[in-house]
Amino acid sequence: MTGIKTLGQFIIEKQADFSYAKGELSRLLRDIGIAAKIVNREVNKAGLVDILGDAGTVNIQGEGQKKLDVFANTQFISALTSGGECCIVATEEEDDFVPIDSPVSKNAKYIVCIDPLDGSSNIDVNVAVGTIFSIYRRKSVEGMATLADVLQKGTEQVAAGYVIYGSSTMLVYTTGKGVNGFTLDPSIGEFCLSHPNMKVPHDGSIYSINEGNYVHFPMGVKQYIKYAQVHDVASNRPYTSRYIGSMVADIHRNLIKGGIYIYPTTASSPNGKLRLLYECNPMAFIIEQAGGVASDGFRRILEIQPVELHQRTSIFIGSEKMVRMAEEMMVTYAEAEPNHKSA
């Protein structure tokens, strides 16, 4: 055990970095870590039990829910309800936010937005999936917390993170003081510090996008893809195309190796497809804290004011040099395609 630092130990040591109620935020992060271990256990044995496949229900996005989606959603809500540090859970799987109306949570100061199981369409084929979470401080001071407490800009996040359930299970999080990664050691059942002070390279050679939708992309995205495929020794092109189809897995790889992840608007999704509160804000916070950039193609993701719970957006995220180049192309071609420009 010499030299091993667990997630719990690390959080306690770093409490001085927290701007708000230090013990409460520490316990909230601990609760999320515990729920992640439970979900990890079920993901790892999914092929052995009746938990794969569709649950027969549809979420607010109109997407069919997988059984593990429903299981993960239940586990995180349960953990956050019993912990007492959270007054609202907003989850991608629920039509409305979930108020936590219990004696232990009546004075809770935090709100959690969570995608319990990102990339769930990959569950049946044994591809890495993940959990994405975001933590805000409650704004209201009296009575029950409301939707207005949830609809905060990403700049107001006090913590954000993700868990990737892959060949190993990792929890990566930030409280606004850098990014640290923890790998689950199954022999002791603890997340252990494995990737301290993570930094995304300033430039990279990987681009991640679903090129099957190429014909529906804005012209700026099409031009960036063409740019990425041109041979040019000075800029290390052509870039390598790597797309897993699980946001957590694609961004985790690019965080470590350098690259850009793009999920743009399309003709069928003119506002974008990924959720601002559950996916884009937390990932943007993490990547920015690691030295990268996150944009909707025209503006910083963290500065978008949400106006609805399940708001969607486009996203360009990763190494700063790559994202800035993509933004330049989006702006250049926006005038020719006004319908693709973000409001």
N, C-alpha and C positions, 0 to 999 in steps of 0.2 A: 504493500500500500504506500511505500515511500514515494513521495512526490505527486501522488494522486490528489487532485482537488475536485470535490464533487460540486454539482450545481448548487446545492444548498449552502455549502461552505463559501462558495464564490459569491453568492447573492448577499450573504451576511457581511462578508468583507467589503462589498461594494455599496453597502447601504448609505454610506456618506455621500455617494454620488446622487442619490435620489433627491429631488426637489421638494417632495411632499411627504406624506406619512410613510416613514421608512419601513416600519414593521409591517404595515398593511400591504404595501406593494410587494414586499418580500414574500409574504404568505400567499399573495395572489399568484405570483410567478411559480411558487412551489405547488399550488393547487393545479395549475396548468401542466406542470411537469408530471404530476402524479396521474392525471387523466391521460396524458400522452403515453405513459407506460402501459396503461390498460388497453388503449387503442392499439398500440404496437403489438401487444400480445395477441390480440384478435386478428390483426393483419397478418402476422406470422403464421398463424394456424388456419387461415381462411380456407385453404384448400382441404382441410380435414374436417370442417364442421359446416353446418348449413347456414353459412353467412355470406356466401358469394351470391351474385346475381341481383336482380331487381327486387325491390321491396313492394312493388305494386302501387306506389304513391308518387305524386309529383310535387316538387317544391314550388315556391312562389315564382321562380324563374321559368317555370314550365318545363323543367327538366325532370326526367324520371329519376327517382331516388334509388340508390343501391342499398342493400341491406347494411353494409358497413357504414354508409353515409348516415343512416338513421342511428346505428349503434354509436358512432363517434359523436354525433350531435347530442344524444342522450347522456353520454359519459361526461362531456365537457360542461353541459348545463348542470348536471348533478354535482360535479366537483365545485363549480363556481357558486352554486346555490348554497352548498353546505359550508363553504369556506367562510362566508360572512363578510368578505371584503368588497363584494361586487353588488351593485344595486340594479343593474340591467345587463342582460346578455342579448346581443343582437347577432343572430346567426343566419347564414345564407340559407339554411334549410327551413326556417320559420317565416310565415307570412308577415308577422309583426315582431317587434322586439319583445323579449321575455322579461317583465319586471319581477324582481325578486322581493316579494312582500313577506318577509319573515322577521321575527324579533331580532335575530342576530344580524340582519342586513339593513335594518331601518335607517342606520346612520352611515351606511357604506358610502365610500367616496369615489368608487371607480366603476367604469363602464367597460365591458369587453365586447369587441366585435370579432367574430371568428368564422372562418371557413373550416368546419370540423374535418373534412376530408377532401382536399384539393386533388384533382386528377382522378376522381373515382371511376371514370370510364375505363381506366387502365387496370382496375382491380382484378378483373377476371383473367388477365394475361400476365400477371406477376411483374408489372412495371411499377417503379417507385411512385408512391403517392405521399401526401403530406397534410399537415395542419398549419394554417396561418392564423395568427392572432394579433390583435391590436388593443391597447389599453389607453383609455382617456380618463381624465379627472372630471368628475361631475361638476357642472356649472351651477345648477340650481342649489339653493340652500335650505328650502323648506318643502315639506310634503314629499310625495312620490316623484321620482325622477321621470322625465318626459322625453318625447322624441327629440325635442330641442337639445337635450343633453347628449344625444347620440350624434346628431348632425353637426359635428365639429370638423374643421379643417384638419388635414393630416399633420400640420405643424403643431397641433395641440396634443399629439400623442405623447404619453409619458413613457411608454414602452411598446415594443412590437417584436414579434419573432415568428419563427416557423419550426416545424418538426418535419424531418424527411424520414420516411420509413422505407429504407432501401437495403442495400447489401449490409450496411450498418445503419443504426438509427441515430440521428443527430438532432439536437435542439440548438438553434441559433437565435440569439436575441440581442437587443440593444435597449438601453434606457437613456439614449442620447449621449452616451460617453464611450462611443466605439462599439464594435461588434465582437462577440465571443461565441465560439461553438463548442458544444459538449456532445460527446459520443456515449451512447448507452452501453455500459458494460453489463451484459446479461449475467455474468457470474456473481456480481454483487448487487445487481438491480439498481444501479445508480448512473446518472448522467455525469460523466467526468470531463473536465476541461481538456480538450484536445486541439482546439484551434483558437488560441488567444489572439486578440487584436487583429481580426480578419480585415484584409484590405483587398478591394477589387483592383486589378491592374488598370492603369490609366488608359491603356489601349489593349486591344485583343484581336483575335483572328477567328472568332466563332460568331456566327449569326444564327439566331433561333427564331423561326417563323414558320407557320403552316403554309408552305408554298403551294399547296393544293388549291388555295383560295386566291392565287395570284391575279386572276382575271378580275376579281372584285375589289382589289386593293386600290387606294388612292394613288395617283401618279407619283407622288413623292416617295412612297414605299416601293413602287415598281422600279423607280430610278435608283433607289438605294440598293435593291437586290442586284440590279445590273452592275452597279459600282462594286459590290462585294464579289462579283464573279469575274471581274476583269483582272487579267494578269498584270501585276505591277510589283516588281521586286522591292522598290523603295518603301512601299506601304504594306508589304507582306501580304499582298493579294495574289490570287483569289483567297477569300476567307473560306473557312470550313463551315458547312451547313450542318447543324445539330439541332434536332427538334424532337423532344420526347413526348410532348403533349400533356405534360404535368408541369404547371407553372413552378411549383416548388423545386422540382428536379432540374428544370432548365435553368432557373435563376441560381440555384445552388452551385451548379457546375460553372456558370459564368462568373459567379462571385469569386470562385477559387482560381479559375484559369483566365478570366478576362473574356469579355464578349458582350453582345447585345441581344436582348430578348424583345421581340416586337409582337404586339397583338393589336393591330390597327383597326380602324373602322372599316366596314365593308358596305356594299350596297344593301345587304340584308340586315346589318347592324350599324346604322349610321351614327349611333352614339358610342360605339364600341361594345364589347361583350363582357369584359371582366368587371367584377364588382369593385367600386371605389373603396367602400368601407372595409370589406372583408379580405380583399386581395391586394389591390393596388397601393392603398395608403401604407399598410404595414410593410410591404416589400420595398416601397419607395423610401421609407424611413430607414430601413436596414441598409439598403444600398447606398444612400446618401451618407450614413454614418461610417460606411466602409470606404468612402471616397469616390463613389460613383454618382450617377445622375439618373433621375427618373422624370419623364415628361409624357404628356399626352400627344406630343408632336409639335406643340406650340407653346405650352406653359408647364410650369413645374406642377407635378401631380399633387404635392403636399399643400399647394395653395388653392386648390379647387374647393369651392364651398359646396358641400353636399346639400341637396334640397329634398332628397328622398332616401328612404332606407336602403333600397336595392339599386341605387344609381349605378349606371355602368359608365365605363370610359375606355378609351384606347390607352395603350402604354408603350413607351420606348424606354428601356431600362437596362443599365449595365455600365460598362466602361465609359468614362466621360467623353473621350475623343470620338468614339463610335456613335454615341447618342447625339452629340453635337452635330456631327456630319449628317445624321438622319434628319435632325430638326431643320438644318439648313435646306435640305431637299424638300421637306414638307412645306416650308415657307415659300420656297421658290415656285413650287407648282400649285400652291393653294389658290392663287388668283384664277387659274384656269379651271379649278374644281371647287367652287365655293361651297358646295354641299358637303364636302369632306372636311372643311375646316371646323375646328372645335369652336363652340359658342363661347 
